[in-house]
Amino acid sequence: MITKDNFLKEKNVKKIATNLLLRDGIWFSKKKDPVSYPKEGNNLYANIEETSFWFRHRNDCIIETVKNFPPPGPIFDIGGGNGFVTLYLQKAGFSAVLIDSNEAGIFNAQKRGIHNLICSRFEDIGFKKKSLHAVGLFDVLEHIKDEYSFLLHLKDILNQDGKIYITVPTYHFLWSCEDIFAGHYRRYTLHQLITLLRKTGYEIEYATYMFSLLPIPIFLYRVLPYKLFNYKRNISLEEYKQEHNPSLAHALLHRLWNREKEIVKKKKKILFGSSCLVVAKRSPKS
């Protein structure tokens, strides 16, 4: 059941932001700039999120991590697309706000029953300093060209106890046409992400890899064709559905993902994988 939370009442919005207007139950920014993300991306993923092993497992690990390191207030899910993570956070009893600049994603989230919706780029909202308790960047940071300046700006907006929850794709050697299509600027190692966060004024509370099996098939089926033959496939819904629902390996993957989920639940670390998961908080020294 989705929590009947409605954090974005007008009085609360006025306390935290200066550049939002309410229309049909959704807050919109007064300006709209482009983002590095394909226009068709939200609707494409909306068709596969519910049944995808990848989206479900990422959500499971995120929820366990948020439970282990709970936020001091609402989590603002920046660039949250169709609200699939926001939905799980609400179901888990957390107050959550979805922020996405793509109207299609916001409308998909509204249909899912998500109450707190902001249609805007994060930078255009006009958040006040020290106004937010927690932020989620779930496969978002790789879409931001100037990641360093963004994290510094975000730190100013977080209050003194504010937390940040992050997932990103890993390893530059896994770069392929999929990254180009998705509008990525980079991939990360866990060390690189931790170093970046520390340099921008955050303290690490937890850091791990996820999807430990996936680097091998990603390298074989995406990277090698791209590197050797400059292969750039046409992204289709059916291809994505097949990749996100590998029926032949379902039993093996199910057992592996459950094992990873238990590792994360116990606050232990996975040594490698195709994604990173990090929790950090604003450093009191910054």
C-alpha positions in Angstrom: 0.0 0.0 0.0 1.3 3.4 -0.9 1.7 5.8 2.0 -0.9 8.6 2.0 1.9 11.2 2.3 1.4 14.6 0.7 4.5 16.5 1.6 4.2 19.0 -1.3 1.5 21.2 0.2 1.8 24.8 -0.7 3.1 25.9 2.7 5.9 23.3 2.6 6.8 24.1 -1.0 7.2 27.8 -0.1 9.6 26.9 2.7 12.0 25.0 0.4 11.7 26.4 -3.1 11.1 29.7 -5.0 10.5 28.7 -8.6 7.5 26.3 -8.7 3.9 26.6 -9.8 1.1 24.1 -9.1 -1.0 22.7 -12.0 -3.3 19.7 -11.9 -1.7 18.3 -8.7 1.9 18.6 -10.1 4.5 21.3 -9.4 6.2 22.7 -12.5 9.2 25.0 -12.7 8.8 28.4 -14.4 11.6 27.5 -16.9 12.5 24.3 -18.7 16.0 23.4 -20.0 17.1 20.2 -21.7 18.7 17.3 -20.0 21.0 14.5 -21.3 18.4 11.8 -21.5 16.5 10.4 -24.5 13.0 11.7 -24.9 11.6 8.2 -25.5 13.4 6.8 -22.4 10.6 7.2 -19.9 7.9 5.5 -21.9 10.4 2.8 -23.0 11.3 1.9 -19.4 7.7 2.2 -18.2 6.9 -0.9 -20.3 9.5 -3.1 -18.6 10.1 -1.8 -15.1 7.4 -3.9 -13.4 8.7 -7.2 -14.7 12.4 -6.4 -15.0 14.8 -8.3 -12.8 17.2 -5.4 -13.0 14.8 -2.7 -11.8 13.4 -5.0 -9.1 16.8 -5.9 -7.7 18.0 -2.4 -7.7 14.9 -1.3 -5.8 15.4 -4.1 -3.3 19.0 -3.1 -2.6 18.0 0.6 -2.4 15.2 -0.1 0.1 17.3 -2.2 2.3 20.0 0.5 2.3 17.5 3.2 3.1 16.2 1.1 6.0 19.8 0.7 7.3 20.6 4.4 6.9 17.2 6.1 7.2 16.7 9.7 6.1 15.9 12.5 8.6 13.0 13.6 6.3 11.5 13.2 2.8 13.7 11.7 0.1 13.7 13.8 -3.1 14.2 11.3 -6.0 15.9 13.5 -8.6 15.6 12.4 -12.2 13.4 9.5 -11.0 11.7 9.0 -14.4 8.4 7.1 -14.0 8.7 7.0 -10.2 9.5 3.3 -9.9 12.0 3.9 -7.0 9.7 6.5 -5.5 6.9 4.0 -5.5 8.9 1.4 -3.7 10.0 4.0 -1.1 6.4 5.0 -0.5 5.4 1.3 -0.1 8.2 0.9 2.4 6.8 3.7 4.5 9.2 6.5 3.5 8.1 10.0 2.5 9.3 10.5 -1.1 9.1 13.2 -3.7 9.7 12.5 -7.4 11.5 15.1 -9.5 11.8 14.7 -13.3 11.9 17.1 -16.2 10.1 14.7 -18.6 6.3 15.2 -18.5 5.7 11.7 -19.8 7.6 10.2 -16.8 5.7 12.5 -14.3 2.3 11.5 -15.8 3.3 7.8 -15.7 4.2 8.3 -12.0 0.9 10.1 -11.3 -1.0 7.1 -12.8 0.9 4.9 -10.4 -0.5 6.8 -7.5 2.6 8.8 -6.5 1.5 12.0 -4.7 4.5 14.2 -4.5 5.5 15.3 -8.0 7.7 18.0 -9.4 8.2 18.3 -13.2 11.5 20.2 -13.6 15.2 20.0 -13.8 16.6 20.0 -10.3 18.6 23.1 -11.0 15.5 25.1 -12.1 13.4 24.5 -9.0 15.1 27.2 -6.9 15.7 25.1 -3.7 16.7 27.2 -0.7 20.0 26.5 1.1 19.8 23.7 3.8 16.1 23.0 2.8 16.3 19.2 2.0 16.7 16.3 4.3 17.6 13.6 1.7 18.2 13.1 -2.0 18.2 10.1 -4.3 20.3 10.0 -7.4 19.4 6.6 -8.9 21.4 6.3 -12.1 21.4 10.0 -12.6 24.9 11.3 -11.8 26.3 9.8 -15.0 23.9 12.0 -17.0 25.3 15.2 -15.5 28.1 16.8 -17.4 29.6 18.8 -14.6 29.2 16.3 -11.7 31.5 18.1 -9.4 29.6 21.5 -9.5 26.3 19.6 -9.2 27.3 17.8 -6.0 28.6 21.0 -4.5 25.3 22.7 -5.3 23.4 19.8 -3.9 25.5 19.9 -0.7 24.5 23.5 -0.1 20.8 22.5 -0.4 21.0 19.6 2.0 20.6 20.4 5.7 23.4 19.6 8.2 22.1 16.0 8.7 21.2 15.5 5.0 21.8 12.2 3.2 22.4 11.3 -0.4 21.7 7.9 -1.9 23.4 7.1 -5.2 23.5 4.4 -7.8 25.6 4.6 -11.0 26.8 2.2 -13.8 30.3 0.9 -13.4 33.6 0.5 -15.2 34.6 2.6 -18.3 35.6 -0.6 -20.1 31.9 -1.5 -20.2 31.2 1.6 -22.2 29.1 0.8 -25.3 26.4 2.3 -27.6 23.9 1.8 -24.8 25.7 4.5 -22.8 25.6 6.8 -25.8 21.8 6.2 -26.4 21.1 6.8 -22.7 23.0 10.1 -22.6 25.8 9.0 -20.2 28.9 11.1 -19.8 30.8 8.5 -17.8 30.8 5.2 -15.9 32.4 4.8 -12.4 34.4 2.6 -10.1 33.4 2.6 -6.5 36.7 4.2 -5.6 36.1 7.0 -8.1 32.6 7.7 -6.8 33.8 7.7 -3.2 36.7 10.0 -4.0 34.4 12.4 -5.9 31.9 12.6 -2.9 34.7 13.2 -0.4 36.2 16.0 -2.5 32.8 17.7 -2.7 32.1 17.6 1.0 30.4 14.3 1.9 31.1 11.6 4.3 30.6 8.0 3.2 28.3 5.8 5.3 28.0 2.8 3.1 29.4 1.7 -0.3 29.1 -1.4 -2.4 28.8 -2.9 -5.9 25.6 -4.6 -7.2 24.8 -7.0 -10.0 28.0 -9.0 -9.6 27.2 -11.3 -12.6 26.4 -8.7 -15.2 29.8 -7.3 -16.2 30.5 -10.5 -18.2 27.3 -10.5 -20.4 27.5 -6.7 -20.8 31.1 -7.0 -22.1 30.3 -9.9 -24.4 27.0 -8.7 -25.9 27.3 -4.9 -25.8 31.0 -3.9 -25.5 32.7 -6.3 -27.9 30.3 -5.7 -30.8 30.6 -1.9 -30.2 34.4 -1.9 -29.9 35.2 -4.4 -32.7 32.6 -3.5 -35.3 31.4 -0.1 -34.1 28.0 -1.8 -33.9 25.2 0.5 -32.9 21.9 -1.4 -32.7 18.5 0.1 -32.9 17.1 0.1 -29.4 13.7 -1.7 -29.4 11.1 -2.4 -26.8 11.2 -6.2 -27.5 15.0 -6.3 -27.2 14.9 -4.5 -23.8 12.1 -6.9 -22.6 14.2 -9.9 -23.5 17.3 -8.5 -21.8 15.4 -7.6 -18.6 13.6 -10.9 -18.5 16.2 -13.7 -19.2 13.9 -16.6 -18.7 16.6 -19.3 -19.2 18.7 -17.9 -16.4 15.8 -16.9 -14.1 16.3 -19.4 -11.3 20.1 -18.8 -11.2 19.6 -15.0 -11.2 16.9 -15.1 -8.6 19.1 -17.0 -6.2 22.1 -14.6 -6.9 20.0 -11.5 -6.4 18.6 -12.8 -3.1 22.1 -13.4 -1.9 23.2 -9.9 -2.9 20.1 -8.4 -1.2 21.0 -10.2 2.0 24.6 -8.9 1.8 23.3 -5.4 1.5 20.8 -5.9 4.2 23.6 -6.9 6.6 25.6 -3.8 5.6 28.3 -5.9 4.0 30.0 -5.2 0.7 29.9 -6.8 -2.8 33.3 -6.6 -4.4 32.4 -6.0 -8.0 29.4 -5.5 -10.2 27.8 -3.5 -13.0 26.4 -0.9 -10.6 27.6 1.0 -7.5 25.4 1.9 -4.5 26.5 4.5 -2.1 25.1 6.3 0.9 26.7 9.6 2.1 25.9 12.5 4.3 26.9 16.1 4.3 30.1 16.5 6.1 29.7 18.7 9.3 33.1 20.3 8.3 31.8 21.5 5.0 
